[in-house]
Amino acid sequence: DMQRRTEKEEQIIQHLNIFQVMTQKQLRNRFKVSVKQIENMVRKKLVVQHSLLKNKREWWVYTLADTSNYWLGYETEDILKRLVGVDFYFELDNKLPFELKLLPSIQPFVYQLEMNEHVYEVYVDRGDTSELIHVIERYQTVCKNRRLFIAAEKVNHLNSLVVALQTNSMKVRAVTDSQLYEQACGFGFYGLNEDSWILSK
C-alpha cells in the first residue's frame, strides 16, 4: 500500500518493529492516537488487529501487517510478556532524563535498550526464570558482565536467578508489576546486593 503515512503512523511502525505487539490502550495512551486513527491504520494495511482473551476479557492487540505470521507462533504468555515490556519501556522513557534507543533482541529477551552508551537486555519474568537461567549458563562468555533489566511480577520470583547472575557478574536492575502499574508505589530499581534484592529510589 503506497498511501502516504503520517508521522504518528511511522512512529508506531518503528516501535512495533521492535515490540512486535501492542494493545489498543497502549497505542492510544503512548502515541495519542484515536480509535479511528488506529482503525485507519488497519484499513491501510499497516497493522493487523487481533483478539486476545485473558481472564474472560477480550483485548484488541496489533501487529505489523507484513510480519503478522510470527503471531501464529506466540503463546498467550509470550504476548503478555511483550506487552509488559512495552509498558516498562514507556515508563522508563517517562522517568529518565536521557534518550532511550530501542534495539531488537532474541528470546528469552523482549528487546534491548541503549542508553548512556550502554546496552541492556530486557527480560520479563512471569514466575518461571528457568529459560533465562539456561541462557546465562549456556552462553556464559556472551553473558559475562552484561547489563540486564528485569520486569518481574514479584521480586521474590528473582531469587532463583541470584547464583547465575553473580557467577557471570551481570549488572541487574529489576522492577515489579506494582511499581509499573500502581502509581502509589513509586518507581525505583531493585539491585542485587550479595544475596538480597535491595530497592533504591
Secondary structure as the mmCIF struct_conf table of DSSP 4:
data_model
#
loop_
_struct_conf.conf_type_id
_struct_conf.id
_struct_conf.beg_label_comp_id
_struct_conf.beg_label_asym_id
_struct_conf.beg_label_seq_id
_struct_conf.end_label_comp_id
_struct_conf.end_label_asym_id
_struct_conf.end_label_seq_id
HELX_LH_PP_P HELX_LH_PP_P1 GLN A 3 THR A 6
HELX_RH_AL_P HELX_RH_AL_P1 GLU A 7 PHE A 19
STRN STRN1 MET A 22 THR A 23
HELX_RH_AL_P HELX_RH_AL_P2 GLN A 24 PHE A 31
HELX_RH_AL_P HELX_RH_AL_P3 VAL A 35 ARG A 43
TURN_TY1_P TURN_TY1_P1 LYS A 44 LYS A 45
BEND BEND1 LEU A 46 LEU A 46
STRN STRN2 VAL A 47 LYS A 54
TURN_TY1_P TURN_TY1_P2 ASN A 55 LYS A 56
STRN STRN3 ARG A 57 LEU A 64
HELX_RH_3T_P HELX_RH_3T_P1 ALA A 65 GLY A 73
HELX_RH_AL_P HELX_RH_AL_P4 THR A 76 LYS A 95
BEND BEND2 PRO A 97 PHE A 98
STRN STRN4 LYS A 101 LEU A 103
TURN_TY1_P TURN_TY1_P3 GLN A 107 PRO A 108
STRN STRN5 TYR A 111 MET A 115
TURN_TY1_P TURN_TY1_P4 ASN A 116 GLU A 117
STRN STRN6 HIS A 118 ASP A 125
BEND BEND3 ARG A 126 GLY A 127
HELX_RH_AL_P HELX_RH_AL_P5 SER A 130 ARG A 138
TURN_TY1_P TURN_TY1_P5 TYR A 139 TYR A 139
HELX_RH_AL_P HELX_RH_AL_P6 GLN A 140 CYS A 143
TURN_TY1_P TURN_TY1_P6 LYS A 144 ASN A 145
STRN STRN7 ARG A 147 ALA A 152
BEND BEND4 GLU A 153 LYS A 154
HELX_RH_3T_P HELX_RH_3T_P2 VAL A 155 LEU A 161
HELX_RH_AL_P HELX_RH_AL_P7 VAL A 162 THR A 167
TURN_TY1_P TURN_TY1_P7 ASN A 168 SER A 169
STRN STRN8 LYS A 171 THR A 176
HELX_RH_AL_P HELX_RH_AL_P8 ASP A 177 TYR A 181
HELX_RH_3T_P HELX_RH_3T_P3 GLN A 183 CYS A 185
STRN STRN9 PHE A 189 ASN A 193
TURN_TY1_P TURN_TY1_P8 GLU A 194 ASP A 195
STRN STRN10 SER A 196 SER A 200
#
